[in-house]
Amino acid sequence: MTRPAKGMKLGWVVGSALNPHFHFHLVILDGLFSQDATDAVQFHPASDLGSRDMQRLQQTLRRRVLRLFLRPRAPR
């Protein structure tokens, strides 16, 4: 795991108005991680995925994300 450089801090910028800003949220798949019986982690590049594989993955992700958004939430 990469550690942040010494002295780096998380920050944000707040404007004085709620200006609309159109943008996209993307999920870009470049691979996945697996863990073996010894807890060693290995990265597997996604270079072998074909068009049909990407379509199936996109459908699965869309279904799971929408399911999360539609799940009933307890009132706060």
C-alpha angles and dihedrals in degrees: 000000000000115000121216116255115265112276096019116135136185114252145166141199123233120197127210094243139035097252117182113246117183114213143148131241111214137189110207116189116209097158145308140253128237130191124212131208091276091054091249111150122218129188118223114198116227093226093116096059114116130204093269091050091052091050091052091047092049092050092049093049093046092051093048095046093048090049089055092051093048095048112113114252128211114247116257 
